[in-house]
Amino acid sequence: MPVYLTTRSMFALAVVLLCSACASGGGNSESASLGVKQLEDQAEAAQSPEEKARLLGLRDTLIARLRLAVSKLGFSGTTEAASSSPATSTTTATAGAASGAQSADQGAAPLAPSVGAQFPTVTRELAPRNPVLFTTQVPIAATFGTRSTAFANHGGTVTSAPRGGDLMIRYPDGTLRNLTKEAGYGSEGFQGANAIAVREPAVHWDGKKALFSMVIGSPIKRYVAEDYVWQIYEVSGLGKGETVQITKVLGQPTGFNNITPIYGPSDEILFTSDSPQNGERHLYPQLDEYESTATVTGIFRLDRTTGVSKRLNHAISGAFNPTIDSFGRIVFVRWDHLQRDQQADNDRTLGNSYNFGSHNYSSEAITASKLPLLDEVFPESRLGQTSKYGPVRPFNSNTFMPWEMNPNGTGELSLNHVGRHEFFFRLLPSSFTSDPNLKDIANPLFRSNQFPLHVDGGMYQVREDPIRPGHYFAVQAREFAPNAAGAIIEFNGPPGLSPEKMQIRALTAVEEGSTNQIGGRFKNPVGLSNGAILVSHTPVESQDLPAGAAWNFRLKMVAIGTTGKFEIRSNLTAGIRKAVSWWDPDNSRTFDGELWELDPVEVKPTPRPVVRSTPIVETPEKSVFTEEGVNEADFRNWLVSRNLALIITRNNTSRDRSDVQQPFNLAVPNGTRSVVPGGGTVYEVSNFQIFQADMVRGYGNGKNGRRPLATQSEIVRSNNPSTSGPVGSVQIALDGSSAALVPTGKAITWQLTDPSGEPVVRERNWITFQPGEIRTCAGCHAINESDQLGRASPANKPEALRALLRYWKSNR
C-alpha cells in the first residue's frame, strides 16, 4: 500500500537524503544547505537584481533536486505548492515521469503501462519570472534545407536564412531590447553587406552571457552571391541598463557553418558544424545517407583554454540541437538511416535516368582515383536480396531519436539505449522471410510506452524540463513537415531508467493518419525554472499552406487545460515588425510585417552539472585485466597513442527480448548457445565484422561532397589477432564474447557472420568512439530487462578480451 505525504512533508524527508548526498560530494552543497525558504528570504533581501536572480535560480534548482529525491523514495504526494513565493497565476498540470532510481525488473515478466506513475502532478506558473533571450527571423519561403527545417538546416545562404532578424531579450516587465542592433550588427531596409541572421542562443551557467550563431552578409546586387557561413558569437551585458558586447568566438572552424552552440560543464563550447573530417575541403560537404544532401558532420568541442576544436562524434546523417541536461549528459537528436545509397540504386535500376552520376573513389585521399559505381556490402539492400538463409527483406531506416554522450565524446548511445522497439513500434520488418520465428512487430508487453513516433520522422528540439530532472519536452513532426513544426510531446529518460519503462505523451492534439496539426504547429518548447512553458507557435494546421509570412511563428505561454492538452494563454511580445528587401540573389524580395519569434531560452544562473567522464571498466572486464597482468592505465595510454578504442561484447548470442526482427536463435560452433524452445532455424555465428564510415561515394553533374559508405575496416584487420573470417572481423570466442580494437573519430558499425562470412545479425546504428575508450556491451542488442530466454544481462568474464590482451602483450 503506498504511503501518502504532503509535498512539504516529502520535501522535508528528501532534504535529509539530499544533504547526505551533498556531504559525500553527490550534490550542490550551497543549495541543499540553505533550503527553499532561506533562499527566498535571502533573495528578497538581495541588494542587486543579479544577486536576487542567482538566489532564485538556486531555489528553483533545489526544488527540482528535491522532487527527484522524493521520486527516488517512491512516495506519492499532494499538489501543495513547493515554494512559498506567490505566483501571479498558476495551473496544475499532469506532466512528468518516473525517476532514474526506478528499479529495473530483471526477469521476463511483461510490463503493465503505468501512465499515472510516469506523469505525476506538478504545479506550474503562467508567466516568465526571468528574462527570455530569443531570435527573430524574416519568414522563410523555402521548405527544404532552411534554418528552420528538420535536416540540412545549417546553410548560410539568403534562401535558407533571409537576413533581417536579430537577437532579442524580453524582461519580466515586458520590455524588449534588440541586442544585435545595440552592438552595431544588422541593418534596416535593404539587406546588404552588413545584414545578419541569428539563431539558437544558449545562456552561460552564471546567467550573465550567452552564445549564439550569426551569419553576416547578403548579396549587394543581383546575381552576385558569396559564401556565407554561420559562426559562433558570445554576447554579454544582458542585464537592464548594461552595455551589450558581442564578440566572435576564437578557435572555431573557419569557413564552415558552426551552429547550435552551448556551454559545457567546464566552460568548453559544444556545437554542431559541417566542418569535414580533418577540415579536408575535398570531402566537403558531407552528404547524408538519405537525400545525399549536405549535413553537419557531428558535435564539436572547443577548448577555450587551448583554442583547439575537435569533432566528438561522426554523425553520418546529422546531429541536431545539443543540450546539457542536469545529469551532465549531452542530449541531442540524431538522424539515423544506416541504409544503402538510394541515389546509386536509382542509377543502377533506371540506367542513370535520374542522372545522379553515382561513383566511388578508391579512398578518402585527395589523390584518390575515381572508380565505377561499386556495390555496397552493408546493410541489407533497400531493394531486397537473397542469402543462404533465404530471401532478405529490403531495409531502410528513417528515425530522429534522442541520443546521449559525455562532454568528452565518450559513451555515445541512444538515450538510455532506447530504440525503435520502444519509440517506433508500429512496423519493424523482419530480416529473413523464411524464418517463422522472426516477427514484424515488437511485443507490446515489453514496453510501457503507448505513443508511437512517426516512422518517417521522430522527435526534434529536445530540452529538459528544469523542474523535473530527467524529463524532456520535444516536438514530434515528420521529416518534411514545414519548419520542423508539429505536436509537443514529453518523455522520461533519467540515467538508469530502462528503455522498457520510458514513455512518451502528447501534450498537444495529434490527428492520426493526417498531415494536419489540430490547434496549429509548435516549435522550440522550453520549460522555465518556475514551471512556466514557452513555445513558438503558428496557428497553421495544414502542412500544405505555402511557407512564409502566413506561418507567423510567435512565442506564446501555454498551459495544460481541462482536456489534458496544451492551450495557448498569452503572447510573449506584442509582435515585432520589420520592413526589409534583399536579392535572393537572382530575384528581388521584400517583406513588411511581423517577424517570426524562435529559439527562446531563460536568462538565469543555473548550477553546473557534474562533469561526466570516460566510463569505467566494468567488473568482469576489470577482472580479466587483473588476471592477465595488464595495467588498465598503460593500456588506455597505448590506445590513445594510436587513436584506437576497445569494444567488448560479453555474449553475442544473447539478444534483448524485444528484438524479434533479427535472428535470436544463435550458437557459437562448439560453444555457447542461446536457443528458445520450440524449434526454428538456429544460426551459427563465428565472426564479429566491423565497418567504418569512409567518405568514398561521389556524384556527377557538378555536385560537390562525399557520401559515407560502410567499408570493411582495414584498421581492425591490422590491429587485432588474425582470423579466417571476413575482412575487418574478429573471432567470437566459445563463450560468445568478442573484443576488438577499432578506429576512433570515425563512425563504425558491425554485424555477426556465420563461419562462411554470411551476415546473420546486423547493427542498426553508427557509433563513434574516442581514443582510449573501453566500452562493453553485454549482449548483441544490449539487454534492457532480459534476453530471449528470460536471462539477465551476461556477466561472464569475456574470454575474447583475455585472448586480445595476451596478443597485445606479445605484439606491442
C-alpha positions in Angstrom: 0.0 0.0 0.0 1.5 3.4 -0.9 2.2 6.0 1.7 0.8 9.4 1.1 2.5 12.6 2.3 2.0 16.3 1.6 4.5 17.8 -0.7 6.2 19.7 2.2 6.5 16.5 4.2 8.1 14.8 1.2 10.5 17.7 0.8 11.4 17.6 4.4 12.3 13.9 4.1 14.1 14.5 0.8 16.2 17.3 2.3 17.7 14.7 4.6 18.7 12.5 1.7 19.9 15.4 -0.4 22.0 16.9 2.3 23.5 13.5 2.9 24.4 13.2 -0.7 25.9 16.7 -0.7 28.0 15.8 2.3 29.5 13.0 0.3 30.0 15.1 -2.8 26.8 14.0 -4.6 25.0 17.3 -4.8 25.2 21.1 -4.7 26.0 21.8 -1.0 25.2 25.5 -1.3 21.6 25.0 -2.4 21.0 21.9 -0.3 22.1 23.5 3.0 20.1 26.8 2.6 16.7 25.3 1.9 13.9 26.7 -0.2 12.6 29.2 2.4 16.0 30.5 3.3 16.9 31.1 -0.4 13.7 33.0 -0.9 14.3 35.2 2.2 17.8 35.9 1.0 16.5 36.7 -2.5 14.0 39.3 -1.0 16.9 41.0 0.9 19.3 40.9 -2.1 20.8 44.3 -3.0 21.0 43.8 -6.7 18.8 42.2 -9.4 21.7 39.9 -10.3 22.0 38.5 -6.8 18.3 38.1 -6.5 18.2 36.2 -9.8 21.1 34.0 -8.6 19.4 33.1 -5.4 16.0 32.4 -7.0 17.8 30.2 -9.5 19.4 28.2 -6.7 15.9 27.9 -5.1 14.4 26.6 -8.4 17.2 24.1 -8.8 16.8 22.9 -5.1 13.1 22.3 -5.7 14.0 20.3 -8.8 16.5 18.2 -6.9 14.1 17.6 -4.0 11.4 16.4 -6.4 13.9 14.0 -7.9 14.9 12.8 -4.4 11.2 12.3 -3.5 10.6 10.3 -6.6 13.5 8.0 -5.5 11.6 7.3 -2.3 8.7 6.0 -4.3 6.1 8.2 -2.4 3.0 9.8 -3.8 2.1 13.3 -2.8 -0.4 16.1 -2.9 -0.1 19.1 -5.2 0.6 21.5 -2.4 3.0 24.2 -3.7 6.6 23.5 -3.0 7.6 27.2 -3.0 6.2 29.9 -0.7 6.7 32.5 -3.4 3.3 33.8 -4.7 2.7 33.2 -8.4 0.8 35.7 -10.5 -1.2 32.8 -11.9 -0.8 29.0 -11.6 -2.1 25.9 -13.2 -1.9 22.3 -12.1 -0.7 20.2 -15.0 -0.1 16.5 -15.3 3.4 16.2 -16.8 6.4 14.2 -15.9 7.8 10.7 -15.5 9.4 8.3 -13.1 12.9 8.9 -11.8 16.1 7.2 -12.7 16.0 5.4 -9.4 13.1 3.2 -10.5 14.3 -0.3 -10.3 14.6 -2.4 -13.5 12.8 -5.7 -13.4 15.4 -8.4 -14.1 13.0 -11.1 -15.2 10.9 -11.8 -18.2 7.7 -10.6 -16.7 5.7 -8.3 -19.0 5.2 -4.7 -18.2 1.9 -3.0 -17.4 1.6 0.6 -18.6 1.6 2.9 -15.6 0.8 6.3 -17.1 -0.3 7.8 -13.7 3.0 6.9 -12.1 5.0 8.1 -15.1 3.3 11.5 -15.3 2.7 12.9 -11.8 1.0 16.2 -11.0 3.1 19.3 -10.7 2.4 23.0 -10.1 3.2 25.5 -12.9 3.2 29.2 -13.2 2.0 31.0 -16.3 4.5 33.9 -16.8 8.3 34.1 -17.0 10.0 35.2 -13.8 13.3 35.9 -15.6 14.4 37.5 -18.8 14.0 35.5 -22.0 16.5 35.5 -24.8 15.2 34.7 -28.3 15.7 35.4 -32.0 13.6 36.9 -34.7 13.6 35.7 -38.3 12.3 37.1 -41.6 9.8 34.4 -42.7 11.3 31.7 -44.8 9.6 30.8 -48.1 11.6 27.7 -48.9 10.5 24.4 -47.3 13.7 22.3 -47.8 17.1 22.8 -46.4 16.4 26.0 -44.5 17.5 27.0 -41.0 14.0 26.0 -39.7 13.7 22.6 -41.3 14.4 19.2 -39.7 17.6 18.5 -41.6 20.0 20.2 -43.9 19.3 23.3 -41.8 22.8 24.6 -41.3 23.3 26.6 -44.6 24.1 30.3 -44.5 22.6 31.3 -47.9 19.9 34.0 -48.0 17.4 31.4 -49.2 17.9 29.2 -46.2 18.0 32.2 -43.8 16.8 35.5 -45.1 18.5 38.4 -43.4 16.9 40.9 -41.1 16.4 39.0 -37.8 18.0 39.9 -34.5 18.9 38.6 -31.1 16.3 39.9 -28.7 15.8 39.9 -24.9 12.5 40.3 -23.1 12.4 41.3 -19.4 9.7 40.2 -17.0 8.0 43.6 -17.2 7.5 43.1 -20.9 10.2 45.5 -22.2 12.3 44.4 -25.2 15.9 45.0 -26.2 17.4 44.4 -29.7 20.9 43.3 -28.6 22.4 42.8 -32.1 21.3 46.3 -33.1 22.7 47.9 -30.0 26.0 46.2 -30.7 26.1 47.6 -34.2 25.1 44.4 -36.1 22.5 44.2 -38.8 20.7 46.8 -41.0 17.3 48.2 -41.7 15.6 48.3 -45.1 17.9 46.9 -47.8 19.9 43.9 -46.6 23.4 44.1 -47.9 26.9 43.6 -46.7 26.1 44.3 -43.0 22.9 42.2 -43.0 22.6 39.4 -40.4 20.6 36.4 -39.4 20.8 34.9 -35.9 19.9 31.6 -34.4 19.8 29.4 -31.2 21.2 31.3 -28.2 22.3 29.4 -25.1 22.9 31.0 -21.7 26.1 30.5 -19.6 25.8 28.9 -16.1 26.2 32.3 -14.4 23.3 33.8 -16.4 25.5 36.8 -17.5 26.4 35.9 -21.1 25.3 33.7 -23.9 26.4 32.0 -27.1 24.6 32.2 -30.4 25.3 31.7 -34.1 25.2 34.6 -36.6 25.7 34.9 -40.4 26.8 38.2 -41.8 26.3 39.5 -45.3 23.8 39.4 -48.2 24.2 40.0 -51.9 24.7 43.7 -52.6 23.4 43.4 -56.1 21.6 41.0 -58.4 23.4 37.7 -59.4 26.2 38.3 -57.0 26.4 35.5 -54.4 29.2 35.0 -52.0 29.8 32.2 -49.5 28.2 33.0 -46.2 28.7 30.8 -43.1 27.3 30.7 -39.6 29.8 31.5 -36.9 29.6 31.4 -33.1 29.5 34.7 -31.1 29.3 35.5 -27.4 27.1 38.2 -26.0 27.3 39.9 -22.6 25.6 42.8 -21.0 22.2 41.1 -20.8 21.0 43.0 -17.7 18.8 46.1 -17.9 21.0 49.2 -18.2 24.1 47.2 -19.1 26.1 47.8 -22.3 25.9 44.9 -24.7 29.0 43.5 -26.2 29.2 40.8 -28.9 32.5 39.1 -29.8 33.3 36.3 -32.2 34.5 33.1 -30.5 38.1 32.2 -31.3 39.2 28.7 -32.2 36.1 27.6 -34.1 36.4 26.1 -37.6 36.7 28.9 -40.1 35.0 28.8 -43.4 32.4 26.3 -42.2 29.0 26.5 -40.7 29.1 26.3 -36.9 25.6 26.3 -35.2 23.7 25.4 -32.0 26.5 26.3 -29.6 26.1 25.5 -25.8 28.4 25.8 -22.8 29.8 22.6 -21.5 30.1 21.9 -17.7 33.8 23.0 -17.8 33.1 26.1 -19.9 34.1 24.3 -23.1 31.9 25.2 -26.1 29.9 22.4 -27.7 28.4 22.9 -31.1 27.5 21.3 -34.4 29.4 22.0 -37.6 29.6 20.9 -41.2 33.4 21.0 -41.0 34.6 17.8 -42.7 37.0 15.2 -41.4 40.3 16.9 -40.5 39.0 20.0 -42.3 39.7 18.4 -45.7 38.0 20.6 -48.3 37.8 17.9 -51.0 35.5 15.9 -48.7 33.2 18.9 -48.2 30.3 18.9 -47.8 29.4 15.6 -46.1 26.3 14.2 -47.8 23.6 12.4 -45.7 22.5 8.7 -46.3 19.0 9.7 -47.5 18.8 12.6 -50.0 22.6 12.9 -50.3 22.1 16.4 -49.0 24.8 18.4 -47.2 24.6 17.9 -43.4 26.5 18.8 -40.3 29.2 16.2 -39.5 28.8 15.9 -35.8 29.1 17.6 -32.4 32.4 19.5 -31.8 34.1 20.6 -28.6 36.1 23.8 -28.4 38.5 24.0 -25.5 38.7 27.7 -24.8 41.9 27.3 -22.8 43.9 25.8 -25.7 41.8 27.2 -28.5 41.6 23.8 -30.1 38.3 22.4 -31.5 37.7 18.7 -32.1 34.8 16.7 -33.5 33.4 14.3 -30.8 31.1 12.1 -32.9 30.9 11.4 -36.6 27.2 11.9 -37.3 26.7 10.3 -40.7 23.3 12.0 -41.4 23.5 14.8 -38.9 23.2 15.6 -35.2 20.9 18.4 -34.0 20.2 20.8 -31.1 22.6 19.5 -28.4 21.9 20.5 -24.8 23.4 19.6 -21.4 20.9 18.0 -19.1 21.0 18.2 -15.3 22.9 14.9 -15.2 25.8 16.3 -17.3 24.9 14.4 -20.4 25.0 16.0 -23.9 21.5 15.1 -25.1 20.9 15.6 -28.8 18.8 14.4 -31.7 20.4 12.2 -34.4 19.0 11.4 -37.8 19.6 7.7 -38.2 19.5 5.9 -41.5 22.3 3.4 -41.9 21.0 2.4 -45.2 22.3 1.9 -48.7 22.5 4.8 -51.2 19.1 5.4 -52.8 20.6 7.7 -55.5 23.0 4.9 -56.5 20.1 2.4 -56.5 18.2 4.7 -58.9 21.3 5.0 -61.2 21.6 1.2 -61.2 18.0 0.3 -61.8 17.0 3.1 -64.0 20.1 3.3 -66.1 21.1 6.7 -64.9 17.8 8.2 -66.0 17.9 10.1 -62.7 21.4 11.1 -63.7 22.9 11.3 -60.3 26.2 10.1 -61.7 27.0 7.9 -58.7 30.5 6.6 -58.5 33.1 5.5 -56.0 36.6 6.7 -55.0 39.5 4.4 -54.2 40.0 6.1 -50.8 39.4 9.4 -49.0 42.7 10.9 -50.1 42.6 14.0 -52.3 44.6 12.0 -54.9 42.2 9.0 -54.9 41.2 7.7 -58.3 37.6 7.8 -59.5 36.1 4.3 -59.8 32.9 3.0 -61.4 29.8 2.6 -59.2 30.6 -0.3 -56.9 28.2 -2.5 -54.9 27.7 -1.8 -51.2 28.1 -4.6 -48.7 26.3 -3.3 -45.6 23.5 -3.2 -44.5 20.9 -5.2 -46.4 19.8 -3.9 -49.8 17.0 -1.3 -50.0 15.5 -3.4 -52.8 15.8 -6.8 -51.3 18.3 -9.6 -51.8 18.9 -13.3 -51.3 21.2 -15.2 -48.9 21.9 -18.8 -47.9 19.1 -18.4 -45.3 16.6 -17.4 -48.0 15.2 -14.0 -49.1 16.2 -10.9 -47.2 13.7 -8.2 -46.8 14.5 -4.7 -48.2 15.9 -2.5 -45.4 15.7 1.2 -44.9 15.5 3.3 -41.7 14.5 6.9 -41.1 14.3 8.0 -37.5 15.1 11.1 -35.5 15.9 9.9 -32.0 17.3 11.3 -28.7 20.9 10.4 -28.1 23.4 11.0 -25.3 27.1 11.4 -25.0 29.6 12.6 -22.4 31.1 16.1 -22.9 34.4 14.5 -23.8 32.7 12.4 -26.6 32.7 9.0 -24.7 29.7 6.9 -24.1 27.7 7.7 -27.2 24.5 5.8 -27.4 20.8 6.4 -27.9 19.4 7.9 -24.7 19.4 5.1 -22.1 19.7 2.7 -25.1 16.1 3.4 -26.1 15.3 2.2 -29.6 12.8 1.5 -32.3 11.1 -1.2 -30.3 10.1 1.3 -27.6 9.5 4.5 -29.6 8.9 3.3 -33.2 7.0 0.1 -32.9 4.1 0.1 -35.4 6.0 -1.9 -38.1 9.5 -3.3 -37.8 10.1 -5.6 -40.8 12.0 -8.8 -40.0 15.2 -9.6 -41.9 14.8 -13.2 -43.2 11.4 -14.0 -44.6 11.9 -17.8 -44.4 12.3 -17.8 -40.6 8.8 -18.1 -38.8 10.4 -17.1 -35.5 11.0 -13.6 -36.8 8.2 -11.1 -36.4 7.3 -7.7 -38.0 6.1 -6.1 -34.7 7.5 -5.5 -31.3 5.9 -7.3 -28.3 3.7 -4.7 -26.6 4.2 -6.4 -23.3 7.8 -5.4 -23.3 7.3 -1.6 -23.3 5.4 0.9 -21.2 5.2 3.5 -24.0 1.9 3.5 -25.9 2.7 6.5 -28.2 4.5 5.6 -31.4 6.5 8.2 -33.1 6.1 8.9 -36.8 8.1 6.2 -38.8 9.1 8.9 -41.3 10.4 11.4 -38.7 10.5 11.4 -35.0 11.4 14.0 -32.3 13.2 17.3 -32.5 14.3 20.2 -30.4 14.7 18.2 -27.1 15.1 20.2 -23.9 15.0 19.0 -20.3 12.3 20.4 -18.0 14.2 22.3 -15.3 11.7 21.5 -12.6 11.7 17.7 -13.3 15.2 16.4 -13.9 15.2 13.5 -16.4 12.0 14.7 -18.2 12.1 16.3 -21.6 10.0 18.3 -23.9 10.3 17.8 -27.7 8.5 18.3 -31.0 7.1 15.4 -32.9 7.0 16.0 -36.7 7.6 14.3 -40.0 10.9 14.7 -41.6 9.5 17.0 -44.4 7.0 18.8 -42.1 7.4 22.5 -42.9 9.8 24.2 -40.4 10.1 21.0 -38.3 7.0 22.1 -36.5 4.4 19.8 -35.1 3.0 18.4 -31.8 4.6 19.0 -28.4 5.5 15.8 -26.6 7.2 14.9 -23.4 9.1 11.8 -22.4 11.1 10.5 -19.5 14.7 9.3 -19.6 16.8 9.9 -16.5 20.1 7.9 -16.3 19.5 4.3 -15.4 15.8 4.1 -16.4 15.2 1.0 -18.6 14.0 1.8 -22.1 11.1 -0.5 -21.5 9.9 2.0 -18.8 10.3 5.1 -20.9 7.1 6.7 -22.1 6.0 9.4 -24.5 3.0 11.6 -24.0 1.4 14.0 -26.5 0.8 17.5 -24.9 -1.0 18.8 -28.0 -3.6 17.2 -30.2 -2.4 14.6 -32.7 -4.6 13.7 -35.6 -3.8 10.1 -36.6 -3.4 9.5 -40.3 -3.4 13.2 -41.2 -0.7 15.7 -42.1 -2.8 18.4 -40.4 -2.0 19.5 -36.8 -5.0 20.4 -34.8 -4.6 23.7 -33.0 -1.6 24.8 -35.1 2.1 23.8 -35.0 4.7 24.2 -32.4 8.5 24.6 -32.2 11.1 25.1 -29.5 9.2 24.0 -26.4 11.1 25.3 -23.3 10.2 24.7 -19.6 11.2 27.6 -17.4 12.5 27.4 -13.9 9.2 28.4 -12.3 7.3 25.8 -14.2 6.0 28.0 -17.0 6.2 26.6 -20.5 7.1 28.7 -23.5 6.7 27.7 -27.2 7.0 29.1 -30.6 3.6 28.6 -32.2 1.8 29.1 -35.5 -2.0 28.7 -36.0 -1.4 27.0 -39.3 -2.8 23.4 -39.2 -2.3 22.2 -42.8 1.2 21.5 -43.9 0.1 22.3 -47.4 -0.2 26.0 -46.7 2.6 27.8 -48.6 5.5 28.7 -46.3 6.4 32.2 -45.5 4.7 35.0 -43.6 1.4 33.2 -43.3 3.0 30.8 -40.8 3.7 33.7 -38.3 5.6 31.9 -35.6 5.1 33.8 -32.3 6.4 33.0 -28.8 3.5 32.1 -26.5 2.9 30.9 -23.0 1.0 27.6 -22.8 -0.7 25.6 -20.0 -2.5 22.3 -19.9 -6.2 22.8 -19.9 -9.2 20.7 -18.9 -8.7 18.4 -21.9 -5.2 17.5 -20.8 -3.7 19.2 -23.8 -1.7 22.5 -24.2 -3.8 25.6 -24.5 -2.4 29.0 -25.7 -2.6 31.5 -22.8 -0.7 34.6 -23.9 1.8 36.1 -26.4 5.3 36.8 -25.0 5.5 40.0 -27.1 3.1 42.4 -28.9 4.8 41.4 -32.1 8.0 42.7 -33.8 7.6 44.2 -37.2 10.2 45.0 -39.8 10.4 46.0 -43.5 13.3 44.6 -45.5 14.4 43.9 -49.1 17.1 41.7 -50.5 18.4 39.9 -53.5 18.0 36.1 -53.3 20.4 36.5 -55.3 18.6 36.3 -58.7 15.4 37.9 -57.7 14.4 40.9 -55.6 12.5 40.0 -52.4 10.7 42.2 -50.0 9.0 41.7 -46.6 7.0 44.0 -44.4 5.3 42.5 -41.4 5.7 40.6 -38.2 8.9 38.6 -37.8 9.0 35.0 -36.6 10.0 34.6 -33.0 12.1 31.5 -32.3 14.7 29.8 -30.0 13.6 31.0 -26.6 15.9 30.5 -23.6 15.6 31.7 -20.0 18.3 34.0 -18.7 19.2 33.0 -15.2 22.0 31.4 -13.2 22.0 27.6 -13.4 24.1 25.2 -11.3 26.7 23.4 -13.4 26.0 19.7 -13.7 28.6 17.2 -12.7 31.4 16.6 -15.2 30.9 13.2 -16.7 34.0 11.4 -18.0 35.1 8.2 -19.6 33.0 5.3 -18.3 34.9 3.0 -16.0 35.8 -0.6 -17.0 33.2 -2.9 -15.6 33.9 -5.6 -13.1 34.0 -8.7 -15.4 36.4 -6.9 -17.8 38.5 -5.4 -14.9 39.0 -9.0 -13.6 40.4 -10.1 -16.9 42.8 -7.1 -17.0 44.0 -8.1 -13.5 44.3 -11.8 -14.2 46.3 -11.1 -17.3 48.6 -8.7 -15.6 47.7 -5.7 -17.8 47.6 -2.3 -16.3 44.5 -0.6 -17.4 46.0 2.9 -17.4 49.0 1.8 -19.5 46.7 0.0 -21.9 44.5 3.2 -22.3 47.6 5.3 -22.9 48.6 2.9 -25.6 45.2 3.1 -27.2 45.3 7.0 -27.1 48.8 7.0 -28.8 47.4 5.0 -31.7 43.9 6.6 -31.9 42.2 3.3 -31.0 39.4 2.2 -28.8 38.4 -1.2 -27.4 34.9 -2.6 -27.8 33.8 -5.7 -26.0 30.7 -7.9 -26.2 30.3 -10.5 -23.4 27.9 -12.8 -25.2 26.9 -12.2 -28.8 24.3 -14.9 -28.7 22.3 -13.1 -26.0 19.8 -10.6 -27.5 17.2 -8.4 -25.9 13.7 -9.9 -25.6 12.1 -7.2 -27.6 14.1 -7.7 -30.8 12.4 -10.5 -32.8 13.1 -8.8 -36.1 16.6 -10.4 -36.5 17.7 -13.9 -35.7 17.9 -14.7 -31.9 18.4 -18.5 -32.0 22.2 -18.1 -32.1 25.0 -20.6 -31.4 28.8 -20.4 -31.5 30.2 -23.5 -33.2 31.2 -25.9 -30.3 30.4 -23.2 -27.9 27.6 -21.3 -26.1 24.1 -21.4 -27.4 21.0 -19.2 -26.9 18.1 -21.1 -28.4 14.5 -20.7 -27.4 12.2 -23.7 -27.0 10.0 -24.5 -30.0 12.4 -25.1 -32.8 13.1 -22.9 -35.8 16.3 -22.1 -37.6 19.5 -22.0 -35.4 22.2 -19.7 -36.8 25.9 -20.3 -36.1 27.9 -17.1 -35.5 31.7 -17.1 -35.7 32.8 -13.6 -36.6 32.2 -10.0 -35.4 32.8 -7.9 -38.5 33.3 -4.2 -38.2 32.7 -1.5 -40.8 33.8 2.1 -40.8 32.2 5.1 -42.5 34.5 6.1 -45.3 33.8 9.1 -47.5 34.1 7.3 -50.8 30.8 7.9 -52.7 30.6 10.8 -55.1 28.2 12.1 -57.7 28.2 13.8 -61.0 26.7 16.9 -62.5 28.9 19.2 -60.5 27.6 18.0 -57.1 30.3 18.6 -54.5 31.0 16.5 -51.5 31.1 12.9 -50.5 28.6 10.4 -49.0 29.9 7.9 -46.5 29.7 4.2 -47.2 30.1 1.2 -44.8 33.6 -0.1 -45.6 35.3 -3.2 -44.2 37.8 -1.8 -41.6 41.4 -2.3 -42.5 42.3 -0.7 -39.2 40.6 -3.6 -37.4 42.4 -6.2 -39.5 45.9 -4.6 -38.8 45.4 -4.2 -35.1 43.7 -7.4 -33.9 44.7 -11.1 -34.0 44.4 -12.6 -37.4 41.2 -14.5 -38.3 39.9 -16.7 -41.1 36.7 -14.5 -41.1 35.9 -11.7 -43.5 37.9 -8.5 -43.7 37.6 -6.3 -40.7 36.4 -9.1 -38.4 37.5 -10.7 -35.1 36.6 -14.1 -33.9 33.8 -14.8 -31.5 35.1 -16.8 -28.5 33.4 -20.1 -27.3 31.7 -18.1 -24.5 30.1 -15.9 -27.1 32.3 -12.9 -26.4 34.2 -10.6 -28.8 36.8 -7.9 -28.3 38.2 -5.6 -31.0 40.5 -2.6 -31.3 38.6 -0.1 -33.5 39.3 3.2 -35.1 38.3 6.4 -33.3 36.8 9.7 -34.5 35.1 7.9 -37.4 31.7 6.2 -37.1 31.7 2.4 -37.1 29.1 -0.3 -37.2 29.2 -4.1 -37.3 27.5 -7.4 -38.0 27.7 -11.1 -36.9 28.5 -13.5 -39.6 28.5 -17.3 -39.8 31.7 -19.4 -40.3 31.5 -18.7 -44.1 31.2 -15.0 -43.7 27.4 -14.8 -44.4 25.8 -12.0 -42.5 23.3 -13.1 -39.8 22.6 -10.2 -37.4 23.3 -6.6 -38.4 23.8 -3.5 -36.2 21.2 -0.7 -36.9 23.2 2.4 -35.8 26.6 4.1 -36.3 28.7 4.7 -33.1 31.8 6.9 -32.7 34.4 6.1 -30.1 37.2 8.2 -28.5 40.9 7.4 -28.2 41.4 5.3 -25.1 37.8 4.5 -24.7 36.9 1.0 -23.5 33.2 0.1 -24.0 31.4 -3.1 -23.1 28.0 -4.3 -24.4 26.6 -7.2 -22.5 24.9 -8.8 -25.5 24.3 -8.3 -29.2 21.5 -5.8 -28.9 22.1 -4.9 -25.2 19.7 -6.3 -22.7 17.2 -3.9 -21.3 15.3 -6.2 -18.9 16.1 -9.7 -20.1 17.1 -11.7 -23.2 15.0 -14.1 -25.3 15.4 -16.8 -22.7 14.4 -14.6 -19.8 18.0 -14.2 -18.6 19.6 -11.1 -17.2 22.4 -9.3 -18.9 25.5 -11.6 -19.3 28.1 -11.0 -16.6 30.8 -13.5 -17.8 34.4 -12.6 -17.9 34.8 -12.3 -21.7 37.4 -14.8 -23.0 37.8 -12.8 -26.2 39.2 -10.0 -24.1 41.6 -12.4 -22.5 42.9 -13.5 -25.9 43.2 -10.0 -27.1 45.2 -8.8 -24.1 47.6 -11.8 -24.5 48.1 -10.9 -28.1 48.7 -7.3 -27.1 51.3 -8.2 -24.6 53.2 -10.3 -27.2 53.0 -7.8 -30.1 53.0 -4.3 -28.8 
